[in-house]
Amino acid sequence: MYVNSKMYMNYTEFKKKYPFATKEYPDTMSLPFNSDKFIGSMTKTKQVKKGSRWINTEEETKSITTVFYMNTLEAVPFFRNLGGSETVYKGYTIMGYIPYKIISTSPARDERYIYEFCF
């Protein structure tokens, strides 16, 4: 359904669009899914392995919407199937008991990205 040239979805459409995230992390249903407003920020850190240590090489912070957050959670099983290691940390936030940090390691285990969400 389109209203004022913006897409709004109801509960059923939201659940169909994000089946993995809503099943694996049921508290994500408390997020404002009828809104395209910013719900928080995300810090993305790239790390490269030097010997046995991880060294930060890049860091980027940006504002995120509910759609971006849910798409990031929906990508977790895809990258696991490619051979990468995806670790999802859940915790209590103002939005409920939802994932707040994702560590994505490449299949070669030589670089990783850390996504930290702040609501």
Stockholm file with secondary structure:
# STOCKHOLM 1.0

chainA/1-119         MYVNSKMYMNYTEFKKKYPFATKEYPDTMSLPFNSDKFIGSMTKTKQVKKGSRWINTEEETKSITTVFYMNTLEAVPFFRNLGGSETVYKGYTIMGYIPYKIISTSPARDERYIYEFCF
#=GR chainA/1-119 SS CEETTEECCCHHHHHHHCHHHHHHCGGGGGSCTTCCSEEEEEEEEEEEEETTEEEEEEEEEEEEEHHHHHHHHHTHHHHHHHTCEEEEEEEEETTEEEEEEEEEECTTSSEEEEEEEEC
#=GC SS_cons         CEETTEECCCHHHHHHHCHHHHHHCGGGGGSCTTCCSEEEEEEEEEEEEETTEEEEEEEEEEEEEHHHHHHHHHTHHHHHHHTCEEEEEEEEETTEEEEEEEEEECTTSSEEEEEEEEC
//
